[in-house]
Amino acid sequence: MTDRLTFETLPDHIRTEEELEELISRPTQGLVDDLSQVEGDIVVLGVAGKVGPSLARMAKRAVPSKRVIGVARFSEPGLREQLEGWGIETVRCDLLDSAAVAELPKAANVVYMAGKKFGTNDDPSFAWAMNTMVPATVASYYRDSRIVAFSTLCVYPFGVVAHNGWDERVQPKPVGDYANSCVGRERAFEYGSRRYGTPGRLARLNYAIDLRYGVLHDIAGWVYRGEPVKLATGHASVIWQGDANAQILRCLKQATTPTSPINIGGPEQASVRAIAHAFGEIFGREPIFEGEEQPTGWINSTFLAQRLFGYPNVPLSRMIDWVAWWVANDMPVYDKPTRYEVRDGLF
C-alpha cells in the first residue's frame, strides 16, 4: 500500500471503515512538500468533528516529525484514544471558555475547525457564540501563529450556475443565522489578522465527500430507497474529503497577511440529476425526481485553489462508485444529512 495519495493508487472499492479512514487521511506528495517547508507544529482546534480526525491524522502522516495537537471537548467515546493511537496529542478544552483557551499549547500553525451549523434555528445564540465569540478569542490568543480557518460556501449570495459561480473577490451576502454567523467568524479572524499581523486563510469549503455522509451519500440513499430527489438545487461542487483535507492543510504555506478567503471544492458544478441517474444505473433503479433545477444556487469558483494545488486526485465518477457500493452494502453512516438542497439558509 502506498503512503501517498495519487489517482493511480485509488482502489475500485472501499470495503471497511478502516480502509476508509486510511485512504481519507493519506497525504499527497504536494502536502508533504508544503508542510515540510512550513516551520513549527500544528494545533487543530475542534478536532472532534466529522472532518477533524482525518485532517489531523493526515497532517501527522505527512510530517511525522511535527507535533500535531488536537483540541476538543471529546464527548464521543473512544475518539481521543483513537487520535492518540495515530500519534496525535490531545487536549480537552471547551473553546467557549476563554480561560481554558488561554491554557492551550502555543504552536506556529493553527487549523480552526470549530463551529455550529445544524440546529442553528433551535438556538441561534449558541451558533453565534460558537461562530463569532470563539474565533475572536482564538484570533487573539494565537496572534503569533498562522491560522487557517474553516468557513463555508454559504457566505456567498446565490450565483448563476451557468456562470460557474463566484470567486473570492465577491463580497459575502449571507442568508439566515448560520451563514451570517459564519461571516462573523471570518470577520473575527480578519480583524485579528489586521490588528496583530497574523497570516492566515479563510477556507470556504464546498461539499466534502466521505462515504458515511455527504451530498453523494444523500442522493444515493434517495435513489436506493426509491425516494424523490429534489432538483431545485440542481448543482453542487463536491470534493473528496481527503483532497479537501490536503488543500486546507496546504493553505498554511499559502497564508496571507491580512488573511484572505479561498474556495475549496470540486473543479466542476456537478449535476444532481446526472448524479442520480448514475446511481440509478448502478442500483438498477430509475430515480424519482421532484421539481426542476433553479438557475441559481450556492455556487462558487475553485480556480484559485486549482492554480495553487492542481486538480483533486479523486474524480467524481470514482466517488460515485465508492458511495454506491457503500450504500448498497448497508455500511456505517453518520446519519447527518448535508441538507445541501436547502435554499432558505435555515439549518
LUMBA-260185 format. One record per residue (C-alpha): residue in three letters; z negated, x negated, y negated; residue number from 1. Coordinates in steps of 0.1 Angstrom, whole numbers, plus 5000, padded with zeros to 4 digits. Layout:
LUMBA-260185
REC     r     pz     px     py     k
REC   ALA      Z      X      Y   NUM
...
END
This chain:
LUMBA-260185
REC     r     pz     px     py     k
REC   MET   5000   5000   5000     1
REC   THR   5010   4986   4966     2
REC   ASP   4984   4983   4939     3
REC   ARG   5009   4991   4911     4
REC   LEU   5025   5025   4904     5
REC   THR   5063   5025   4903     6
REC   PHE   5089   5051   4911     7
REC   GLU   5099   5031   4942     8
REC   THR   5064   5034   4957     9
REC   LEU   5059   5071   4953    10
REC   PRO   5051   5090   4986    11
REC   ASP   5070   5120   4997    12
REC   HIS   5038   5140   5001    13
REC   ILE   5001   5136   4992    14
REC   ARG   4981   5149   5021    15
REC   THR   4944   5143   5012    16
REC   GLU   4922   5142   4982    17
REC   GLU   4915   5105   4989    18
REC   GLU   4953   5098   4987    19
REC   LEU   4955   5118   4955    20
REC   GLU   4926   5100   4939    21
REC   GLU   4941   5067   4948    22
REC   LEU   4975   5075   4935    23
REC   ILE   4964   5091   4903    24
REC   SER   4943   5061   4894    25
REC   ARG   4969   5035   4904    26
REC   PRO   4977   5014   4874    27
REC   THR   5012   5004   4862    28
REC   GLN   5021   4969   4855    29
REC   GLY   5025   4977   4819    30
REC   LEU   4989   4989   4817    31
REC   VAL   4977   4957   4835    32
REC   ASP   4996   4936   4810    33
REC   ASP   4984   4955   4779    34
REC   LEU   4947   4957   4789    35
REC   SER   4947   4920   4797    36
REC   GLN   4957   4914   4761    37
REC   VAL   4930   4937   4747    38
REC   GLU   4897   4919   4741    39
REC   GLY   4865   4934   4753    40
REC   ASP   4850   4960   4777    41
REC   ILE   4857   4998   4778    42
REC   VAL   4834   5028   4773    43
REC   VAL   4847   5062   4784    44
REC   LEU   4828   5090   4767    45
REC   GLY   4830   5123   4785    46
REC   VAL   4840   5107   4818    47
REC   ALA   4829   5136   4840    48
REC   GLY   4857   5160   4831    49
REC   LYS   4888   5166   4852    50
REC   VAL   4907   5136   4839    51
REC   GLY   4879   5112   4832    52
REC   PRO   4871   5098   4867    53
REC   SER   4907   5088   4874    54
REC   LEU   4912   5073   4840    55
REC   ALA   4880   5052   4843    56
REC   ARG   4890   5041   4878    57
REC   MET   4925   5032   4867    58
REC   ALA   4911   5010   4839    59
REC   LYS   4888   4992   4863    60
REC   ARG   4916   4987   4888    61
REC   ALA   4939   4974   4860    62
REC   VAL   4914   4948   4847    63
REC   PRO   4886   4943   4873    64
REC   SER   4870   4916   4851    65
REC   LYS   4862   4940   4823    66
REC   ARG   4832   4963   4823    67
REC   VAL   4841   5000   4824    68
REC   ILE   4812   5022   4814    69
REC   GLY   4814   5060   4820    70
REC   VAL   4792   5082   4799    71
REC   ALA   4785   5119   4805    72
REC   ARG   4757   5144   4814    73
REC   PHE   4768   5141   4851    74
REC   SER   4759   5177   4861    75
REC   GLU   4783   5176   4891    76
REC   PRO   4765   5163   4922    77
REC   GLY   4779   5131   4936    78
REC   LEU   4802   5122   4908    79
REC   ARG   4780   5095   4893    80
REC   GLU   4777   5078   4927    81
REC   GLN   4815   5081   4933    82
REC   LEU   4822   5063   4900    83
REC   GLU   4797   5036   4907    84
REC   GLY   4813   5031   4941    85
REC   TRP   4846   5024   4922    86
REC   GLY   4828   4997   4902    87
REC   ILE   4823   5018   4871    88
REC   GLU   4789   5016   4854    89
REC   THR   4775   5049   4844    90
REC   VAL   4751   5061   4817    91
REC   ARG   4737   5096   4815    92
REC   CYS   4739   5110   4779    93
REC   ASP   4742   5143   4761    94
REC   LEU   4766   5134   4734    95
REC   LEU   4752   5162   4712    96
REC   ASP   4720   5142   4709    97
REC   SER   4727   5117   4682    98
REC   ALA   4696   5097   4690    99
REC   ALA   4708   5093   4726   100
REC   VAL   4742   5082   4714   101
REC   ALA   4725   5055   4693   102
REC   GLU   4712   5040   4726   103
REC   LEU   4746   5038   4743   104
REC   PRO   4760   5003   4750   105
REC   LYS   4785   4990   4725   106
REC   ALA   4820   4979   4736   107
REC   ALA   4851   4967   4719   108
REC   ASN   4871   4997   4733   109
REC   VAL   4863   5034   4734   110
REC   VAL   4882   5062   4751   111
REC   TYR   4868   5095   4738   112
REC   MET   4874   5124   4762   113
REC   ALA   4845   5148   4755   114
REC   GLY   4853   5183   4742   115
REC   LYS   4852   5221   4748   116
REC   LYS   4882   5244   4754   117
REC   PHE   4877   5272   4779   118
REC   GLY   4851   5297   4769   119
REC   THR   4855   5289   4732   120
REC   ASN   4858   5326   4723   121
REC   ASP   4824   5333   4741   122
REC   ASP   4806   5308   4719   123
REC   PRO   4828   5293   4691   124
REC   SER   4798   5275   4676   125
REC   PHE   4794   5253   4707   126
REC   ALA   4831   5244   4707   127
REC   TRP   4829   5234   4671   128
REC   ALA   4798   5213   4677   129
REC   MET   4814   5195   4706   130
REC   ASN   4848   5191   4690   131
REC   THR   4837   5181   4655   132
REC   MET   4800   5170   4653   133
REC   VAL   4801   5147   4683   134
REC   PRO   4833   5129   4671   135
REC   ALA   4817   5123   4637   136
REC   THR   4786   5108   4654   137
REC   VAL   4808   5086   4677   138
REC   ALA   4831   5075   4649   139
REC   SER   4801   5062   4630   140
REC   TYR   4783   5046   4660   141
REC   TYR   4814   5029   4674   142
REC   ARG   4828   5020   4640   143
REC   ASP   4834   4984   4651   144
REC   SER   4854   4994   4682   145
REC   ARG   4889   5005   4689   146
REC   ILE   4888   5043   4695   147
REC   VAL   4915   5062   4714   148
REC   ALA   4905   5099   4712   149
REC   PHE   4919   5128   4733   150
REC   SER   4935   5156   4713   151
REC   THR   4959   5184   4722   152
REC   LEU   4994   5197   4715   153
REC   CYS   4977   5229   4703   154
REC   VAL   4970   5214   4669   155
REC   TYR   5007   5219   4661   156
REC   PRO   5023   5251   4648   157
REC   PHE   5048   5267   4672   158
REC   GLY   5080   5248   4673   159
REC   VAL   5116   5259   4683   160
REC   VAL   5122   5249   4719   161
REC   ALA   5159   5242   4712   162
REC   HIS   5149   5216   4686   163
REC   ASN   5127   5196   4710   164
REC   GLY   5095   5203   4691   165
REC   TRP   5075   5185   4665   166
REC   ASP   5070   5148   4662   167
REC   GLU   5038   5131   4649   168
REC   ARG   5048   5135   4612   169
REC   VAL   5043   5172   4613   170
REC   GLN   5010   5184   4599   171
REC   PRO   4987   5205   4621   172
REC   LYS   4988   5242   4617   173
REC   PRO   4963   5254   4644   174
REC   VAL   4958   5289   4657   175
REC   GLY   4923   5300   4669   176
REC   ASP   4889   5284   4671   177
REC   TYR   4898   5259   4698   178
REC   ALA   4928   5244   4680   179
REC   ASN   4911   5245   4647   180
REC   SER   4881   5226   4661   181
REC   CYS   4905   5201   4676   182
REC   VAL   4919   5194   4642   183
REC   GLY   4883   5189   4631   184
REC   ARG   4879   5164   4659   185
REC   GLU   4910   5145   4647   186
REC   ARG   4898   5146   4610   187
REC   ALA   4863   5132   4620   188
REC   PHE   4879   5102   4637   189
REC   GLU   4904   5098   4609   190
REC   TYR   4875   5098   4583   191
REC   GLY   4856   5072   4603   192
REC   SER   4887   5051   4606   193
REC   ARG   4894   5052   4569   194
REC   ARG   4858   5046   4559   195
REC   TYR   4850   5018   4583   196
REC   GLY   4884   5004   4591   197
REC   THR   4882   5014   4627   198
REC   PRO   4915   5011   4646   199
REC   GLY   4925   5039   4669   200
REC   ARG   4949   5065   4682   201
REC   LEU   4947   5103   4685   202
REC   ALA   4964   5111   4718   203
REC   ARG   4978   5147   4716   204
REC   LEU   4981   5154   4753   205
REC   ASN   5005   5179   4767   206
REC   TYR   5000   5193   4802   207
REC   ALA   4988   5167   4827   208
REC   ILE   4996   5174   4864   209
REC   ASP   4970   5170   4891   210
REC   LEU   4978   5187   4924   211
REC   ARG   4945   5206   4921   212
REC   TYR   4953   5222   4888   213
REC   GLY   4979   5222   4860   214
REC   VAL   5009   5241   4849   215
REC   LEU   5029   5234   4880   216
REC   HIS   4999   5245   4902   217
REC   ASP   4996   5277   4882   218
REC   ILE   5033   5286   4887   219
REC   ALA   5034   5275   4923   220
REC   GLY   5004   5298   4931   221
REC   TRP   5020   5328   4914   222
REC   VAL   5053   5323   4933   223
REC   TYR   5035   5317   4966   224
REC   ARG   5013   5348   4963   225
REC   GLY   5041   5370   4950   226
REC   GLU   5026   5374   4916   227
REC   PRO   5046   5377   4884   228
REC   VAL   5054   5345   4864   229
REC   LYS   5051   5353   4827   230
REC   LEU   5080   5340   4808   231
REC   ALA   5071   5344   4771   232
REC   THR   5060   5308   4771   233
REC   GLY   5092   5297   4787   234
REC   HIS   5089   5259   4785   235
REC   ALA   5062   5232   4789   236
REC   SER   5060   5195   4787   237
REC   VAL   5044   5182   4819   238
REC   ILE   5034   5147   4829   239
REC   TRP   5018   5133   4860   240
REC   GLN   4981   5127   4852   241
REC   GLY   4984   5091   4864   242
REC   ASP   5012   5084   4839   243
REC   ALA   4992   5101   4811   244
REC   ASN   4961   5080   4820   245
REC   ALA   4981   5048   4818   246
REC   GLN   4998   5057   4785   247
REC   ILE   4964   5067   4769   248
REC   LEU   4948   5035   4780   249
REC   ARG   4977   5015   4767   250
REC   CYS   4971   5031   4733   251
REC   LEU   4942   5007   4730   252
REC   LYS   4968   4980   4724   253
REC   GLN   4987   5003   4700   254
REC   ALA   4957   5012   4679   255
REC   THR   4965   5016   4641   256
REC   THR   4943   5014   4610   257
REC   PRO   4939   5041   4599   258
REC   THR   4941   5059   4633   259
REC   SER   4972   5079   4639   260
REC   PRO   4985   5106   4663   261
REC   ILE   5007   5100   4693   262
REC   ASN   5022   5128   4716   263
REC   ILE   5016   5121   4753   264
REC   GLY   5037   5143   4777   265
REC   GLY   5069   5145   4797   266
REC   PRO   5103   5135   4784   267
REC   GLU   5117   5170   4788   268
REC   GLN   5107   5205   4779   269
REC   ALA   5106   5219   4814   270
REC   SER   5119   5254   4820   271
REC   VAL   5092   5277   4835   272
REC   ARG   5120   5299   4851   273
REC   ALA   5137   5269   4867   274
REC   ILE   5103   5255   4880   275
REC   ALA   5095   5289   4895   276
REC   HIS   5129   5290   4912   277
REC   ALA   5124   5255   4926   278
REC   PHE   5091   5266   4941   279
REC   GLY   5108   5298   4954   280
REC   GLU   5133   5277   4973   281
REC   ILE   5106   5256   4989   282
REC   PHE   5085   5286   4999   283
REC   GLY   5114   5308   5009   284
REC   ARG   5103   5334   4984   285
REC   GLU   5121   5350   4954   286
REC   PRO   5100   5345   4922   287
REC   ILE   5089   5376   4903   288
REC   PHE   5093   5374   4865   289
REC   GLU   5076   5392   4837   290
REC   GLY   5090   5393   4801   291
REC   GLU   5116   5370   4785   292
REC   GLU   5114   5335   4771   293
REC   GLN   5105   5333   4734   294
REC   PRO   5124   5308   4713   295
REC   THR   5092   5291   4701   296
REC   GLY   5061   5276   4716   297
REC   TRP   5037   5247   4716   298
REC   ILE   5065   5221   4718   299
REC   ASN   5064   5185   4707   300
REC   SER   5085   5154   4710   301
REC   THR   5073   5124   4730   302
REC   PHE   5099   5100   4717   303
REC   LEU   5073   5077   4701   304
REC   ALA   5054   5073   4735   305
REC   GLN   5087   5067   4752   306
REC   ARG   5096   5039   4728   307
REC   LEU   5062   5023   4734   308
REC   PHE   5057   5029   4771   309
REC   GLY   5090   5039   4786   310
REC   TYR   5096   5069   4809   311
REC   PRO   5068   5082   4831   312
REC   ASN   5070   5069   4867   313
REC   VAL   5067   5103   4884   314
REC   PRO   5097   5127   4877   315
REC   LEU   5093   5164   4875   316
REC   SER   5111   5170   4908   317
REC   ARG   5086   5148   4927   318
REC   MET   5057   5166   4911   319
REC   ILE   5071   5200   4922   320
REC   ASP   5074   5187   4958   321
REC   TRP   5039   5174   4958   322
REC   VAL   5024   5206   4943   323
REC   ALA   5044   5229   4966   324
REC   TRP   5030   5211   4997   325
REC   TRP   4995   5212   4983   326
REC   VAL   4996   5249   4976   327
REC   ALA   5013   5259   5008   328
REC   ASN   4987   5240   5029   329
REC   ASP   4957   5255   5011   330
REC   MET   4944   5222   4998   331
REC   PRO   4914   5219   4975   332
REC   VAL   4918   5233   4940   333
REC   TYR   4897   5232   4908   334
REC   ASP   4902   5270   4901   335
REC   LYS   4907   5262   4864   336
REC   PRO   4940   5278   4852   337
REC   THR   4956   5260   4823   338
REC   ARG   4964   5292   4805   339
REC   TYR   4995   5275   4792   340
REC   GLU   5011   5309   4788   341
REC   VAL   4985   5320   4762   342
REC   ARG   5002   5323   4727   343
REC   ASP   4974   5335   4705   344
REC   GLY   4951   5305   4707   345
REC   LEU   4923   5324   4724   346
REC   PHE   4909   5304   4753   347
END
